[in-house]
Amino acid sequence: MFFSDERLHFFNPLTGKYREVVVSCLRLLYQRLYTDLRDYGHSLNRDQLLDIFVEASARSALLDDSVETDPAAKEGRFRSQREQAVFVLNRLLEAGWLQRNFDEATLSSSYGFSRVGRLCTQPFVETNSERFRTRHRNTRNTRNSLQAFIQRGEIHDLLDAVEYSERIISDFTDVIAELEERKRDLVREVEARQLVQEATEQFFEFMEKRFQPDLSVRLSADSVEKYRDEITGLLDEIRQLNNSVKRDAERSLRAQLPDMVVAKQSLLLNLLDAIELRLKNASDIMLPALRKALNSFTQRADIIIRQLSYIASQGGDDLVDVCKQLSQLSGPEQTSRFERAAEQLGGMRLGYVDASHNRLYAARNRRVVRSQLGQVAEFDKTARRELYIQQVLDQAFSVSDGAVKRYLIAALQETSCVTSAQLPIESATDFLAVSHAIEVATVNNLSSEFRFQVTALNRTYSNEFFSQADEFEIHLLSQAEHVSPPAIEEGADAPALTEDAKA
């Protein structure tokens, strides 16, 4: 369980009016310990830790305590920032974010992050970081790791490929979420200020600093569609490696990942299938979603900028106000003002519109679709009789594979082997089944329980139905007696019908 022992109230310091102060203290402490800003190594004493918290408290803002619902959890005010830093330190120690290590040799204490505290503080640092991240290389890193595994057989290269393939999906999700957030921020900024210049600068700043270095590479050089076939080929090559290599890799993977072992399943093949599935989802689902989100963002920005430009251009137009003022004047006063305006506009010249700018477009002809039903022609008795005869003739000589198999199974009830000359013919359906008896051993012989085996006997026979026919031996085999391909000799002729059979 996550909330157990010292982590029972892990997120308690992030509540209350000092929650922003706590986040600032954690972020600055993380930078001092694990980034290029570290000053004291990985262990700090109490005074050094309090100095870091005092610096962070001076930079952060105090939030309203209206979110607190428990009256007993009210946080008071502190006389100094050092006293506030002590309060924050005690809360982080009690919640399990920090841990105190006591050295019995020097009788001194050192402070640092707990393992869970460090992992949970890292997102706070990354959200406030402006450094450039090469998040668009995970597709190529997946390919490179698979190539390294094929060359060296090191399972850590395969595990790196699994991790990189997972990051492909998460990076797409992050970019889509960022685009949606940018779109909401743009709308919120416009609603608050309605300034064309700021909205335009914000849009183009994002397109130049975020779209160009990251999204353009993701959609071109690092596109999952570009490397999908290559990575799929590498996965197939790994599946076709020698059994000894795959056996060693499977043994090493089971030793490294015992929790992922599934009975009667190969862990190596499961990881390869996971990489292939993630690549397929990234190409078929996430990449179209990214393009749709980017298109929606650009369309929203274009609409907003156009609307603001129109509003700004209409801001200095006083024509409506002038018309309202004139409507409130008397008739003589309106006439005098129009005359004075006519004197001032006397220098203007009016002309006709250039005819070359006028174009006549041909009217589009609408296509009329007649939806009414025509009269159904009635068939007389002679026409219906001809249709029935034609239908019967078409079905007279049709033979289905199922009918032939059922006929042979019925003929082989007493014995499992019979020759084509011994097959009984009592009706026209039996005659057609005998004519197509040897076809049961071809492509239609797909039964999982029984199987027919047809063997040529290299002799012929004749009877009242066939003037001459090749004789075959037909065996009905069970699943345990299956043999591979039926022994039908090439060039075996179909039975020749007698004159009575033809009739």
N, C-alpha and C positions, 0 to 999 in steps of 0.2 A: 504494500500500500504506500501511496505517496504521502498522505497525511498521517504520519505515525511518528512516535517518539518525539525527537526534537523538531520535527516538521509538522506538528499537529496544527499550528496556526501560522502556516508559512506565509500566506499573503496578507496577514493582518497589518504589517507595516505600510502596505500600499493603500490603506484606507484612512480616512480622516483628512483634516485640512493640511497636514504636513506630508501628504503623499508625494507631492512634487519635489519636496526637499529630500525625501528618502531616495527617489529615483535619481536625483542629481548626485547624491552622495555615492550611490552604487555605481553610477556611470563614471564618475571621476576616479573612484577607487580602482575600477577595472582598468581604466586607461593608465593609471600609475603602476599597476602590477603587471599587465600583460601587453602593453603596447610600447612604442618608442618613447613614451613620456615617463616611464618608470624611473624612480629616483633611489629607491631603497631596496630593490630586489623583490623577492616574493614573500617576505615576512616583515611586518611592521610592528613597532611597539605602540603602546596606547597613545602617547603624545603625538607621534607621527600620524596615526590614524585620525585623531581628533583634529589635527591641523588640516587634513584633507577634507574632513566633513565641514569644518568652519568655512573653508574656501567655497565648497559646493553650496552651502546654505546661503552665502552672500550672493550667489548668482541666481538662485531659484526664487520663485514667487510663492507667496502664501495663498492657498486656495480657501474658498468659503467652506465653513464647517457645516453647512446645511444638509450635507449628505449623511451625516451621522444620525442614526436612529436610536441608538442605545444611550440613555442619559448618563450611564456610568462610564461611557467611553469618551466623555468630553475631554479634550486636550486643552490645557491652559496655555498661558503665555510664559515666555522665558525672559529672564533679565538680560541675558547675553547670548550671542551665537554659540559660544563654547558650551553653555549649559544646554542649548538645543542640540548640539552635536553629541553630547553625552546621552541625551534622551534617545536620539536616533541610533546610536551605537548599542545601547541596551536592548532596544526593540529588535534590531537585526540579529543580535546574539540569541535572544529568546526564541525568535521565529526560525532560526536555523540558516539564515543567509550567510552569516559569518561564524567563524569558529576560533576559539582561543586555545593556543598550545602553550603548555607550561614546561619550561626547561628546568629540570631538577638540579642540573649542574650549576647553572648560573642564577637560579631562582628568579627568572624573568619570564614574562609572558609575551607571546607574539600573536598577531592577529592576521587573519587571511580569509579568503572565501572558502566556504564549503564547496564540495563538488557540485551539488545541485544549485547552490547559490550562484556559482560562476556560470553554469549553463543557462540559468534564467536571466542573468544580467546581460549576457551577450546580445540578445535582441534589443535591449535598451540602447546599447552602444551603436548597433548597426542602423537603427532607425534614425539616429541623430548624426550619422556619419555621412560626409559628402565625398569620401574618397571613391574613386572609380573602381568598379568591380567587373571583371571579365566573366560575366554570367552567360555569355553567348558561346562559350567554348565547350560546353558539356557534351554536345553531339560528337565533336571531333575527339574529345577525351575518351568517350566510350569506344570509338573506333580504335584509337591508339592503344587502349588497355587490352582490347580483345586481340589485337595484333601481337602485343607483348606476351600475352598468355599463350598464343599459338607458338611463338618462337622459343620461349623459355619454359613454359609449363608451370609457372609460378601462380599459385591460387590467389595470391594477393592482387595480382593484376586483374583477375576475373572479378574479385570482390570490388575493386575500384570501378570496373565497368558497370557493375550492378548499382553502385552508389551514384555514378555519373548519370546513368539512365534515369534514376529516380529524380535527380535534380533537373532533368529536362522538363518534366511535367511541372515541378514546383516553380521553375523559372517562368514558364508560360503563365502559370496562375498569378505569380507576383506582378508580371508586366500587365496582364489584363486588369488586375485589381488597381494597379497604379493609374492606368488609363481612365478607369471609371472614377477614381478619386480626383484626378486632374479635371475631368469633365464636371464633376460636382463643384469643385473649387472655382472653376471658371464661371459657372452659372451663379454661384454665391457671390463672387467678386463683382460680377456685372450687376446683380440685383442690389448690392449694397452701394455701389458708387456710380455705375453707369458711365464709366469713362472709357472711351474708345481706345485711347492711347495705351492705357495700362492693360486692358484686355488683349490688345494686339501684341504688345511687347511680351506678355506672359505666354501667349500661344507660340510665338516664334522662338522664344527662348527655350521652351520645351522641345520644339521640333529640332532645333539646332544642337542642343546639349544632350538630349536624351534619345531622340529618334535616330540621329545620324550615327553616333558611336555604338549603339546597342541594337536597336530594332532593325536597322538596315542590314547589319551583319547577320542577325538572326534569320532574316528573310532571304538572304543571299548566300554568303560564304558558309554559314553554319546552319543552313536550312536542313531540317530533318528529311525533307523530300530528296535532297541532294545526296545524303549519305545513307538513306534507308536501304537501298539495294546492296551497298557495299557492306554495311553492318550485318544484314541478313545473310550475305554470302559468308562472312566470317563465322557467324553462328552455325551455319551448316557445315563449315569446315571443322569446327570444334566437335560437332556431333559425329563426324566421320573419322576422328583420330583413332589411333591404335587402341585396342582394348586395354593394354597395359598402362598407357598414359591416362586414359579416362579412369581406370581403376585407382591409380595413385592419386589423381585429383579428387575423386570421390572420397577416398579415405581421408585426405587432408581436410576437405570441406566438412566432413562429418565431425572431425576433431575440433575444427575451429568454430563450427556453428551447430552445437548439439541440440539447441532448442528448435531448429528448423528441420530436423530430420523427421521424415514421415515414413512409416512402415511400408515396405514394398514399393517405394518410389525413389528414383535417383535424384539426389540433391543437386547434382551438376546439371541435369536436364531441366529441373525446375527453375534454376537460376537463369539458364539460357532462354527458357520460355518466358520468364518474367521480363527479361530485357527486350525480347521481341514484341511482347504485348505492350510494354511502355512505349516503344518506338512507334508501334502502330497507332496507339491512342494519341501520341503527340502529333503524328502526321495527319490522321483522319479527323481528330476532334479538336485538339488544342490549337493547331496552326490556323484552321479556319475561324476559330473563336477569336484568336488574336487579330486576324485581319478584319473581322467584323467589328471588334472593339475599337481598333484604330480608325476604321472608316466612320464609325459612329462619333468618335471624338472629333475628327476633322470636320464632319458635317455639322455637329453642334457648334463648334467654334466658328465655322463659316457663317452659319445662320445668325449667331449672336453678333458677330462683327458687322454683318450687313445691316441688322436691325439698328445697332448703335450708330452706324454711319448715317443711316436714313434719319434717325432721330436728331443727330447732331446737325445734319444739313437742313432740317426743317426748323431748327431752333431760331434762326434769324428771319423767318418769313413772317412779316406783319400784315399780309394781305387780308387775313381773316379779321384782324383787329380794325383795319381801315374800313372794311365793309360794315362792321358793326357800328362804327362811329358815324358813317355816312347815313346808315339807316335811321339813326336817331335825330338827324337834322331835318329841318323843314325843306320844302320843295325849292324855294328861291335860293336858300343857302347851298343846297346841293348843286343847283345849276351854276352858281357863281364859282364854286370850287372846281367843278368840271371844266369851266371855261378857262380858269387860271392854269389847270393842269394841261389843257389842250395847247395853250400858248407855250408852255415849257416843252411839250413833246412835238412842237412844230418841225423840228429839224429831223425827225425820224422819217424814214422812207419805208413804205409798205410795198410788197411785191407778191407775185404769185409763187407758189411752190414749184420747184424744178420738176418737170414731168419725168425726168430720167430716174428720179428717186421713187416714183410710184410704180409698183409692180402688181399685176393682177395674177392671182393664183387660181388655177383651175379647181373647180369644186370637186370634192371627192365623191365618187359614185358609191352609194351604199349598196351593199350586196343583199339582195332579198332572198331569204331562205323560206321555201314553202314547206310548212310543217304539217299540212293536212295529209291525211292518209288516203291513198287511192282505193278504188273499189276492188275487192278481192274477187278474182275470176272464179267462177264456179265450174267444177269439173263434172262432166257427164259420166254415165256409167261406163262407157267404152274407155275413156281416158283413165278412170280409176282402175279398170281391169288391166290396162297396159302397164301402169305404174306398179301394180301388185306383182305382175308376172316378172317385170324387170328386177324388182327387189328380190323375189324368190330366186331368180337365176343368179343374181350377184352373190347370194348367200349359199347357193347350193354347193359350190366347190371350195368354200372357205374352210380352212383347217386351222385350229388354234393349237398352240403348244400344250396347253393344259389338257385338251381333249385327247391328244396323242398319248400323253403321259398316263392319264387315267385309264385309257384302253390297255396299255402295256402292263400297268400294275394289276389290272383285273385279269389279264391273260397269264400273269406270273404268280397267281395266288398259290397254286399247288406246288410249283417248282420255281427255283430262282434262275433258271436258265431255259431258254427256248430259242429255236431258230425261226427265221422269218417265214419259212415254208410251213411251220406248224401253227402260225397265228390264225385263229378262226375268223372267218368273214361271214357275218350273218346279215349285214345291212350295208347300205351305201356309206354310212358313217364309219363302219369298220373297214370298208374298202379304202377310204381315204386315209384312215389312220395307218393301215399297213403300208400304203404307198409312201408315207412320210415317217416310217418307224425309225429309220437310222438317224433322223435329225435329232433325236433325244440325246445323242452323245456329243453334240456340237456346243455352240456358245450358250444354248438355253439350259444346259445341264448344270444348274447352279443350286440345287437343293442341298441343304445342310444335313439332312437326315438320310436320304437315299441318293444313289447315283447309278446311272446306266452306263454299262460298258458294252460297246458294239465291236465285234471282231468279224472280219471277212473270212469266209471258209473257202474261198477260191473255187467255188462250184456254182452251178446254176440249177434252177428248177422251173417247172411250168405247171400250171393248173388251169381251171376253167376261167380264171380272171386274168392271169398273166401268161402271155405266150412264152416269155423268157425273162427271168429275173435273177440277179445275183443273190446268193444265199448268205445271210449273216447270222451270227450267234449273238443273242442279246442276254446280258447278265444284269440282274438287279442287285446292287451291292449296298450293304449298310455303311454307316460312317466309318466303322473300323476297317472295312475292306476296300476303302477308296484307293484307287490306283490312278496314276497320271496317264496322260492323254489317251483317249479312246483310239483303239487300233483299227481305224478305218483307212484302208489303202487308198492312195491317190488314184484317180481315174476310175473309181467305181461308178458304174452307170446306174441310173434309176431303172426300176423294173419296166419292162416293155409290156404294154397292155395288149390283151387279146381283142378281137373284134367285138365280142360280147361285152367286155369290160368297157370298151370305148363307148358302146351304145348305152 
